[in-house]
Amino acid sequence: MMKLKRTIAALVALAIIAACAASLALTGDVDGDGAIGVKDAVLLCRAIADGSAGANDMLSMDVDADGRLTVADLAYICRAIMDNSVVFPRDAQNAAYSKDVK
């Protein structure tokens, strides 16, 4: 019984860690290297073409926060690569939400 409780506690801890890591995902940073670059755009192209994005991938890939991966998301990432001042709609929505909550 004690072993089962430890296993359940470990699984819960892993789930919490995974949820925290997902919430720290940088919008547009598809490869998770901490920066937005050409590799991110290529990975997003692949995900759009073959529909391979999972739920966690959507946090970084769906930059316009419409719930779908489209060429619009790719356009935002390409603009971010060329001009670092781009604000993704997802980030703007999160900023507005955090202001409303306070």
Secondary structure, 3 states (H helix, E strand, C coil): CHHHHHHHHHHHHHHHHHHHHHHCCCCCCCCCCCCCCHHHHHHHHHHHHHCCCCHHHHHHHCCCCCCCCCHHHHHHHHHHHHCCCCCCHHHHHHHHHHHHHC
